Amino acid sequence: MLYQIRTSKSLKEVAQALETAAEKYKFGVIAVHDLKAKMQEKGVEFDRECLIYEVCNPQQAKKVLESNAEISTALPCRISIYSEGGGFTLATLRPTGLIDLFVTPALRVVAQEVEDVILKMMEEAAR
């Protein structure tokens, strides 16, 4: 259910590349959470770099939400970029795996379409 891809790019480079890819594929970046900064702001020492991008394609989200509003608990899609082993990893939970939790087989096609694009975005950002 988890998809991961490693990159040799810096955090700044991969973050910019992910934002560019999201725009290219008509996904909006709703928010970016910098966990290292947020935890330090709260007085918690956390040395690992970790950005969490919340991304969404409004047309696909509308299809899903009109069919099953419970799925709003799994939206928007998230892509993490975190430091690991001297480099960075991009990771996401596969939308096809998440949709299966809601027992809505009719939405499997939409989930696959979203997943295909998210994986392309991540692969482009990692290169």
C-alpha positions as CSV (number, residue, x, y, z in Angstrom):
1,M,0.0,0.0,0.0
2,L,3.0,2.3,0.5
3,Y,4.9,3.6,-2.6
4,Q,8.4,4.9,-2.1
5,I,11.0,6.3,-4.4
6,R,14.5,7.5,-3.5
7,T,16.2,10.6,-4.9
8,S,19.7,12.0,-4.8
9,K,18.3,15.6,-5.1
10,S,18.4,18.0,-2.2
11,L,15.3,18.7,-0.2
12,K,14.8,22.1,-1.9
13,E,15.3,20.6,-5.4
14,V,12.9,17.7,-4.9
15,A,10.3,19.9,-3.2
16,Q,10.4,22.4,-6.1
17,A,10.3,19.5,-8.6
18,L,7.2,18.0,-6.9
19,E,5.4,21.4,-6.9
20,T,6.2,21.7,-10.7
21,A,4.9,18.2,-11.4
22,A,1.7,18.8,-9.4
23,E,1.0,21.9,-11.4
24,K,1.8,20.0,-14.7
25,Y,-0.8,17.3,-13.8
26,K,-3.4,19.8,-12.6
27,F,-3.1,18.9,-8.9
28,G,-3.2,21.7,-6.4
29,V,-0.9,21.9,-3.5
30,I,-3.2,22.6,-0.6
31,A,-0.7,22.7,2.1
32,V,2.9,21.8,3.0
33,H,3.7,20.7,6.5
34,D,7.3,21.0,7.7
35,L,7.4,18.5,10.5
36,K,10.9,19.3,11.7
37,A,10.1,23.0,12.0
38,K,6.7,22.4,13.6
39,M,8.1,20.0,16.2
40,Q,10.9,22.4,17.0
41,E,8.4,25.2,17.3
42,K,6.6,23.0,20.0
43,G,9.9,22.4,21.8
44,V,10.3,18.8,20.5
45,E,13.8,17.9,19.2
46,F,13.4,16.2,15.8
47,D,16.4,16.2,13.5
48,R,15.0,14.5,10.4
49,E,13.8,16.6,7.5
50,C,10.2,15.8,6.6
51,L,7.8,17.7,4.4
52,I,4.3,16.5,3.9
53,Y,2.5,17.8,0.8
54,E,-1.3,17.7,0.6
55,V,-2.3,17.5,-3.0
56,C,-5.6,17.3,-4.7
57,N,-7.2,17.2,-8.2
58,P,-10.6,18.9,-7.6
59,Q,-12.4,17.1,-10.4
60,Q,-11.4,13.7,-9.1
61,A,-12.1,14.6,-5.5
62,K,-15.7,15.7,-6.6
63,K,-16.3,12.3,-8.2
64,V,-15.2,10.5,-5.0
65,L,-17.0,12.7,-2.6
66,E,-20.3,12.7,-4.5
67,S,-20.2,8.9,-4.4
68,N,-19.1,8.4,-0.8
69,A,-18.6,11.3,1.6
70,E,-16.8,9.1,4.2
71,I,-13.8,9.1,1.9
72,S,-13.3,12.7,2.9
73,T,-11.4,11.3,5.9
74,A,-8.6,10.1,3.5
75,L,-8.4,13.3,1.4
76,P,-6.4,15.2,0.3
77,C,-3.7,12.8,-1.0
78,R,-0.4,13.2,0.8
79,I,3.1,12.9,-0.5
80,S,6.0,12.9,2.1
81,I,9.6,13.8,1.4
82,Y,11.9,12.8,4.2
83,S,15.6,12.3,4.9
84,E,16.8,8.8,5.1
85,G,20.3,7.2,4.8
86,G,22.0,10.4,3.5
87,G,19.4,11.1,0.9
88,F,15.7,11.7,0.5
89,T,12.7,9.4,0.0
90,L,9.3,10.4,-1.5
91,A,6.4,8.3,-0.2
92,T,2.7,8.1,-0.4
93,L,-0.2,5.7,0.5
94,R,-1.6,4.3,-2.8
95,P,-5.1,5.7,-3.4
96,T,-6.1,2.2,-4.7
97,G,-5.2,0.8,-1.2
98,L,-7.1,3.6,0.6
99,I,-10.2,3.2,-1.6
100,D,-10.5,-0.4,-0.7
101,L,-10.9,0.5,3.0
102,F,-14.3,2.2,2.0
103,V,-15.8,-0.7,0.1
104,T,-16.8,1.4,-2.9
105,P,-15.7,-0.7,-5.9
106,A,-17.2,1.7,-8.4
107,L,-14.5,4.3,-7.3
108,R,-11.6,1.9,-7.9
109,V,-11.2,3.3,-11.4
110,V,-10.9,6.9,-10.1
111,A,-8.5,5.8,-7.4
112,Q,-6.3,4.1,-10.1
113,E,-6.4,7.3,-12.3
114,V,-5.3,9.4,-9.3
115,E,-2.6,6.9,-8.3
116,D,-1.2,6.7,-11.8
117,V,-0.7,10.5,-11.8
118,I,0.6,10.8,-8.3
119,L,3.3,8.1,-9.0
120,K,4.2,10.0,-12.2
121,M,4.5,13.2,-10.2
122,M,6.8,11.5,-7.6
123,E,8.9,9.9,-10.3
124,E,9.4,13.1,-12.1
125,A,10.3,14.9,-8.9
126,A,12.8,12.3,-8.0
127,R,14.7,12.4,-11.3
